[in-house]
Amino acid sequence: MSGLKRFFVKAVTLPGVPDLIAEATGTEGTIFMAHRFAVPDLGVKGHDPEALRRVLAELRRWRYDLISLEDAFRRMQNGESMKRAVVFTMDDGYFDQGLVAGPIFAEFDCPVTVFAVTGFLDGSLWLWWDQIAYIFENTNRKDLGAAEGGGGWFELAWRWQDLPEVDRLARIRDLSREAEVEIPEKCPARFAALTWDQARSLEKRGMSFGPHTLTHPVLSRTSDEQCEREMTESWRQLGMQVSRPVPVFGYPTGRAGDYGAREAATARRMGLFGAVNAQPGHVESGWLRATEENAYDVPRHPYPDDMADVLQCISGLEGLKSLLRSVNA
């Protein structure tokens, strides 16, 4: 790390400095989005659990307001302050979110919402990008996927995520044959989901669950019928399995263009408070009352392990830097 970088990190982490930056940038609340947490014994790569513990300890020490997603939506709807409010969410419902992250969030009495792919938790499927990873990990082929542009499993999954589901599944089957790797019917341990029993136990310790579709498709690429089923059945199943599901929808992938007016109208018709995407941004008091559409397009920052990066997000400094980079581009 350069001397300038060390100076910057030290400055941005001084008590009070993030508040001054937030005041200058007009930044209020932040919703973070995490995915997997590292489990070295199973070869699971992801967020560092000890980094999460350090982040939560510092946020508590500096008296940030760690609130639930549902409370954040209520505050935004009622015009209550969102200053210094920080919300944590996790997507998909992997086992490590409960096994590794769950006890850490509970240790710091920090609410967290998991957006669950209900078909995944049911055990009726395992997530399609993990199937691609499994094929790459178990093949002896060195040129696997060359006809699709090459690269590793992640690059292939990135290119295939916008395909219609039937086409994507067909390509995964073709890849399996090319690799001479049979995809197990049962999800291997390192790719596994929480069980519903685990989810109910975690709910008693402060974790909450929101709907994230049945199978995790890009909703804008689905038919009206599939979109309706993915959203409504996910919410219905969640209501059958946990005692108090959060009435907020998590759009799969969540990029601009992955959802739209159809998905927002469906969430509204389902009686949900709103929906979150996966695009960086902040939330403000009264923001949901400005227009009804705001409630179904709420931004989330990717969660970074580093405390300085966390403070840049919650202070608004990261957004200011991005703006300056775009102006100077």
C-alpha positions in Angstrom: 0.0 0.0 0.0 1.4 3.4 -1.0 2.0 6.2 1.6 -0.8 8.2 0.0 -3.2 5.3 0.2 -2.3 4.6 3.9 -2.9 8.3 4.6 -6.2 8.2 2.9 -7.3 5.1 4.7 -6.3 6.5 8.1 -8.1 9.8 7.4 -11.4 8.3 6.2 -11.5 6.0 9.2 -11.0 8.7 11.8 -14.1 9.0 14.0 -16.4 11.8 12.8 -14.8 12.1 9.3 -17.4 9.8 7.5 -20.2 11.9 9.1 -18.7 15.1 7.8 -18.4 13.6 4.3 -22.0 12.3 4.5 -23.2 15.7 5.5 -21.3 17.3 2.6 -22.6 14.8 0.1 -26.1 14.6 1.5 -25.8 10.9 2.0 -28.2 9.2 4.4 -28.8 5.4 4.7 -26.9 2.5 3.1 -28.1 -1.0 2.2 -25.3 -3.6 1.8 -25.6 -6.8 -0.3 -23.4 -9.8 0.4 -23.3 -13.3 -1.1 -21.0 -16.1 0.0 -18.8 -16.4 3.1 -15.6 -18.3 3.1 -15.5 -21.9 4.3 -11.9 -23.0 3.6 -12.5 -26.7 4.7 -15.1 -27.0 1.8 -13.2 -24.8 -0.6 -15.8 -22.1 -0.4 -14.4 -18.7 -1.3 -16.2 -15.5 -0.2 -16.3 -12.8 2.3 -13.9 -13.0 5.2 -15.8 -13.8 8.4 -13.3 -12.0 10.6 -13.5 -9.0 8.4 -17.3 -8.9 8.9 -16.7 -9.2 12.7 -14.3 -6.2 12.6 -16.7 -4.2 10.5 -19.7 -4.8 12.8 -17.6 -4.1 15.9 -16.5 -0.7 14.4 -19.9 0.2 13.3 -21.3 -0.5 16.8 -18.4 1.4 18.4 -19.0 4.4 16.3 -22.8 4.2 17.0 -24.0 3.6 13.5 -27.7 2.7 13.4 -27.8 -1.0 12.3 -31.4 -1.6 11.4 -33.5 -4.3 9.6 -34.5 -4.0 6.0 -38.2 -3.8 7.0 -37.5 -1.0 9.4 -35.6 0.9 6.7 -38.6 0.6 4.4 -40.9 1.8 7.2 -38.7 4.8 7.9 -38.4 5.8 4.2 -42.2 5.5 3.8 -42.9 7.5 7.0 -40.3 10.2 6.3 -38.2 9.2 9.4 -34.5 9.9 9.4 -32.2 7.5 7.7 -29.0 9.2 8.7 -26.3 6.8 9.8 -28.6 3.9 9.1 -26.9 0.7 7.8 -28.8 -2.3 6.5 -27.3 -5.7 5.7 -28.8 -8.2 3.2 -27.5 -11.5 1.7 -28.7 -13.1 -1.5 -29.7 -16.6 -2.6 -29.7 -18.5 0.8 -26.4 -20.5 0.8 -25.6 -22.6 3.8 -22.6 -20.5 4.7 -24.8 -17.4 5.2 -26.3 -19.2 8.1 -23.4 -21.3 9.4 -20.7 -18.6 9.1 -22.3 -15.1 8.9 -25.4 -15.8 11.0 -23.7 -16.2 14.3 -21.6 -13.0 13.6 -24.6 -10.9 12.9 -26.2 -12.3 16.0 -23.1 -11.6 18.1 -23.5 -7.9 17.3 -27.3 -7.8 17.5 -27.3 -6.8 13.8 -30.4 -7.6 11.8 -29.8 -9.2 8.4 -32.2 -10.2 5.6 -31.6 -13.2 3.3 -33.2 -13.0 -0.1 -34.0 -16.7 -0.6 -34.3 -18.6 -3.8 -37.0 -20.9 -2.5 -36.5 -23.8 -5.0 -32.9 -23.8 -3.8 -33.8 -24.1 -0.1 -36.4 -26.7 -1.0 -33.6 -28.9 -2.4 -35.4 -29.2 -5.8 -32.5 -27.5 -7.6 -29.0 -26.2 -7.3 -28.0 -22.9 -8.8 -27.1 -23.0 -12.4 -23.8 -21.0 -12.2 -22.6 -23.5 -9.5 -23.3 -26.3 -12.0 -20.9 -24.6 -14.4 -18.3 -24.2 -11.7 -18.6 -27.9 -10.8 -18.1 -28.9 -14.4 -15.0 -26.8 -14.7 -13.6 -28.1 -11.4 -14.1 -31.8 -12.3 -13.1 -32.0 -16.0 -9.8 -33.0 -17.5 -10.4 -30.9 -20.6 -8.1 -28.0 -20.9 -10.0 -26.2 -23.7 -13.5 -26.4 -22.1 -15.9 -23.8 -23.4 -13.6 -22.7 -26.2 -16.5 -22.6 -28.6 -18.3 -20.2 -26.3 -15.5 -17.7 -26.2 -13.2 -19.4 -23.7 -12.3 -18.2 -20.2 -13.1 -19.8 -16.9 -16.5 -20.8 -15.5 -17.2 -17.3 -14.2 -16.8 -15.7 -17.6 -19.0 -18.4 -19.2 -21.7 -17.9 -16.5 -21.5 -14.1 -17.0 -22.1 -14.6 -20.8 -25.0 -17.1 -20.3 -26.9 -15.3 -17.6 -29.0 -13.3 -20.1 -30.0 -16.3 -22.1 -33.6 -17.6 -21.9 -33.7 -20.3 -19.2 -34.3 -23.2 -21.6 -31.3 -22.2 -23.8 -29.0 -21.7 -20.8 -29.9 -25.1 -19.3 -29.4 -26.7 -22.8 -25.9 -25.2 -23.0 -25.1 -26.4 -19.5 -26.1 -30.0 -20.6 -23.9 -29.6 -23.7 -21.0 -28.4 -21.6 -21.4 -31.4 -19.2 -21.2 -33.8 -22.2 -18.2 -31.9 -23.6 -16.4 -32.0 -20.2 -17.4 -35.7 -19.6 -18.6 -34.6 -16.2 -22.0 -35.8 -15.0 -23.9 -33.2 -12.9 -25.1 -34.8 -9.7 -28.8 -34.6 -9.0 -28.1 -33.7 -5.4 -26.2 -30.4 -4.8 -22.6 -31.0 -3.5 -22.0 -29.7 0.0 -20.0 -26.7 -1.0 -22.8 -25.4 -3.2 -25.6 -26.2 -0.8 -28.4 -24.0 0.5 -29.7 -23.5 4.0 -32.4 -26.0 4.9 -35.8 -24.6 6.0 -35.2 -26.0 9.5 -32.0 -24.0 9.6 -33.8 -20.9 8.3 -36.5 -21.2 11.0 -33.8 -21.5 13.7 -31.9 -18.5 12.3 -35.1 -16.5 12.2 -35.4 -16.9 16.0 -31.9 -15.4 16.3 -32.7 -12.2 14.3 -32.2 -13.3 10.7 -35.2 -12.6 8.4 -36.0 -13.9 4.9 -37.4 -12.2 1.8 -38.4 -13.6 -1.7 -35.9 -13.9 -4.5 -37.8 -16.1 -7.0 -38.1 -19.9 -7.3 -35.1 -20.5 -9.6 -33.2 -17.2 -9.9 -33.8 -16.3 -13.6 -33.2 -12.9 -15.0 -36.9 -11.8 -14.8 -36.9 -9.5 -17.8 -35.9 -12.5 -19.9 -38.9 -14.5 -18.8 -42.5 -14.8 -20.2 -45.3 -13.1 -18.3 -46.4 -16.5 -17.0 -43.0 -17.5 -15.7 -42.4 -14.1 -14.2 -45.7 -14.3 -12.3 -44.9 -17.8 -11.1 -41.3 -17.1 -10.1 -42.4 -14.1 -7.9 -45.7 -15.2 -6.5 -44.7 -18.8 -5.7 -41.5 -17.7 -4.1 -43.4 -15.4 -1.7 -46.1 -18.1 -1.1 -43.5 -20.8 -0.2 -41.6 -18.4 2.0 -44.8 -17.6 3.9 -45.3 -21.4 4.5 -41.8 -22.0 5.8 -40.9 -19.0 8.0 -43.0 -17.2 10.6 -42.4 -13.6 9.5 -41.2 -13.2 5.9 -40.1 -9.7 4.9 -42.5 -8.2 2.3 -39.7 -6.9 0.1 -38.6 -8.6 -3.1 -35.0 -9.0 -4.2 -34.6 -8.9 -8.0 -32.2 -11.7 -9.2 -29.0 -10.2 -10.7 -30.6 -6.8 -10.1 -28.9 -4.9 -12.9 -30.7 -2.1 -14.8 -32.7 -3.9 -17.4 -33.1 -7.1 -15.4 -36.5 -6.0 -14.1 -38.9 -3.2 -14.9 -42.5 -2.0 -14.7 -43.9 -5.5 -15.0 -42.0 -6.9 -12.1 -42.7 -3.8 -10.0 -46.4 -4.1 -10.7 -46.3 -7.8 -9.8 -44.6 -7.0 -6.4 -47.2 -4.3 -5.7 -50.0 -6.6 -6.6 -48.5 -9.2 -4.2 -48.8 -6.7 -1.4 -45.1 -6.3 -0.9 -43.7 -3.0 0.5 -41.1 -2.7 -2.3 -38.1 -4.3 -4.0 -34.4 -4.0 -4.0 -31.9 -4.1 -6.9 -28.2 -4.7 -7.0 -27.0 -1.3 -8.1 -25.0 1.0 -5.8 -26.8 4.0 -4.3 -28.1 5.4 -1.0 -31.6 5.7 0.5 -33.1 8.7 2.2 -35.9 9.6 4.6 -39.2 10.2 2.7 -37.7 8.8 -0.5 -40.5 6.2 -0.9 -43.1 8.9 -0.6 -41.7 10.9 -3.5 -43.0 8.5 -6.1 -44.5 5.0 -5.7 -42.0 3.6 -8.2 -39.1 4.4 -5.8 -40.3 1.7 -3.4 -39.7 -1.0 -6.1 -36.3 0.1 -7.2 -34.2 0.5 -4.0 -30.4 0.4 -4.5 -27.9 -1.7 -2.6 -24.1 -1.4 -2.4 -22.0 -4.6 -2.8 -20.6 -5.3 0.7 -16.8 -4.8 0.9 -14.7 -6.6 3.5 -12.4 -3.7 4.1 -13.6 -1.1 6.8 -12.2 1.8 4.8 -14.3 0.7 1.8 -17.4 0.3 4.0 -16.9 3.8 5.4 -16.5 5.2 1.9 -19.9 3.7 1.0 -21.8 4.8 4.0 -20.3 8.3 3.8 -21.1 8.8 0.1 -17.4 9.3 -0.7 -17.4 6.3 -3.1 -20.3 7.8 -5.0 -18.5 11.2 -5.1 -15.4 9.5 -6.4 -17.3 7.7 -9.1 -19.0 10.9 -10.2 -15.6 12.7 -10.4 -14.2 9.8 -12.5 -17.1 10.0 -14.9 -16.7 13.8 -15.3 -13.0 13.4 -16.0 -13.4 10.5 -18.3 
